[in-house]
Structures are given as C-alpha cells and as structure tokens.
Amino acid sequence: MQRIPQPIPYQGSKRNIAQQIMIAFPKQFGSLIEPFAGSAALSVATAYYRKANQFYLNDLNKPLMDLLDKIVNQPAQIANAYEDLWNAQSGRERAFYDFIRDEFNKTHHPDYLLYLLARCVKASVRYNAEGAFNQSPDNRRKGRRPTSMRQEIFAVSNLLQNRTTFASHDYKDTLNVISQSDLIYMDPPYQGTSQSKDHRYYRGIDVEELIDFLAELNKRQVLFLLSYDGRTGDKTYGTMLPAHLKLKRFEICAGRSSQATLLGSHSQTYESLYLSPALVRRLRTNNTFSTTSAVLNKPSRDTQPVQLELGIG
C-alpha cells in the first residue's frame, strides 16, 4: 500500500481509511470541501491520488488551520521552526514541552502547535473547558525527527499549494461556498466525545443543528459523505442519523482499536460512512455503485460488517 504523506499526527485522522472512503467518490466533481477539516488527511489523500484539483479546508480550530496554511504555503519556514524547537528540547524534554504548551496557549503560534502534536500522548489533542491545550507529553519519545518532518511538510505542500483555501468558521458557513458540482466530506466530532469532561475537540457540535444542515444539503442536492458514528466490539459511539435524511450507510473497518490493544482485546473498530441521496444517484448513473449497493440498501449494526474492496485507480 502506498504511503500518503502527513506531517500532523492527529488521533482520529482518516488517513488510514482514506482509500476506502474514496471508493465512494464520483468520477468527476469540482472542489473537495471539508467543513471539519482537522488534519486534512482526506484532502491530502485525494490530492495524492489526483481525484480533485481544488480544496476548501475549514475547521473551527483556527490554530490548526493556521498550521495547515503554513505547511502548504510556507513549508520551509514551518520546517525550520520545528527543527529549532526539536533541537532546543535536548536534555530538558519535559520542562521544554510544558513551556511550549504554555506559550502556545498564549500565542497560538503554528510551530508551537506542530511541536506539541508531535510529542503529546498518542497524538491525542485535549483542550480544557477554557479551550486551552492541556494534553501531556509522551515522555518516551522526542517527536518526529526534523529531517522526516521536513519531508512530510514539503510533500503535503507540493500536493496542496495554489489549490487550497483555508477558513476557520462555523461549519454551517460553508453553505456560502458550496455548489452542486462540489463534493463535501464531513468528519464532525462523534457524539459523546466532545460534551464530556474529556475535551477531545475544540468545541462540541449540536446534533439537531447538524441534522438541519444535512437536510439543507439534501434540499440543494449536494454531493456529500459523512463519517459520524462507529463501534468497537459491542461498544457503539453515537446514534445513527435519522431515516428521514435518506442517507445510505455502510461500515469501514478501521483496524484494531489502540485502547483495545492495550487491554489485550482483539476488537476491531468500524466507522460509519453516510452517502447523500444526490451522491448515490450520481454513482448509480456512472455505474460505480453496484459493488456496494447490496450493503447500503439495508445497513444494520446487527449484520456482519462488510470490508469494502479498494477500487482506487
């Protein structure tokens, strides 16, 4: 399997299942728009496989979008800044991490965020109730070496430079830029992960507002995909979206859960992927929907999940 570049380590990234998600892409579309871009793993993969030429990346986490902007448009500057930080930590790794974390929460400098993401536990972002980054460092490692980080940064820059617009607005504001020719991919926070004491996301999401947003996209006949709920073994994350949206759902095997591995379990994680009615119609028109239609017509958590066959050309 070919390796897709990614300088930003980010728990929950769709990097490992991007190829499976892309089998549901139409053959032709305008821009790929991500209202919940995160580390932009899917857009990077889409550019890598030359499935789109224009990208619109939005996330309410402005420091993260500023970091992506730097990686794409000023790769040498962010690579040099990361190298300086990585070298400066030598011999005082824990104290230096804590210092940079405090400085990031004051300034939101992109290079500080990249360093923190490279060193924090399990690449798992955590924010406190005030929105401050508060994850601890992984004291067993110093973070990706500068030479490797530089390679990843420049690889992503080469894929997305001069083709990407960055924004940091409420996801609903993307309605102002979406057209019927675009493809929208959404990866909002799972229910139950952003409204608890464990603040994994910059801000939570209102489920009813999301449903209204999806209904509006359907009204406009927009092509969209949505990763939303999932399960590991018998444990589910979130409630499936309502039937009135008429979305088609299937499950993608995301591999063994890292938490399950630590507990000695062999449970696999499955993530749901929903397709909009307009996208399903497009795929059927292009005769590219037949291999998955049997699964999508009657999706159920009670049935054995189907591992989709890759069809990347």
Secondary structure, DSSP 8 states (H G I E B T S, - for coil): ------SS--TT-SGGGHHHHHTTS-S--S-EEETT-TT-HHHHHHHHTT--S-EEEE-S-HHHHHHHHHHHH-HHHHHHHHHHHHHHTTT-HHHHHHHHHHHHHHH--HHHHHHHHHHBGGG---B-TTS-B---B-TT---S-HHHHHHHHHHHHHHHTTSEEEE-S-GGGGGGT--TT-EEEE----TTTSSSSS--SSS---HHHHHHHHHHHHHTT-EEEEEEEEEETTEEES----GGG--EEEEEEEEE-HHHHHTT---EEEEEEEE-HHHHHHHHHTT-SHHHHHHHHS--TTS----------
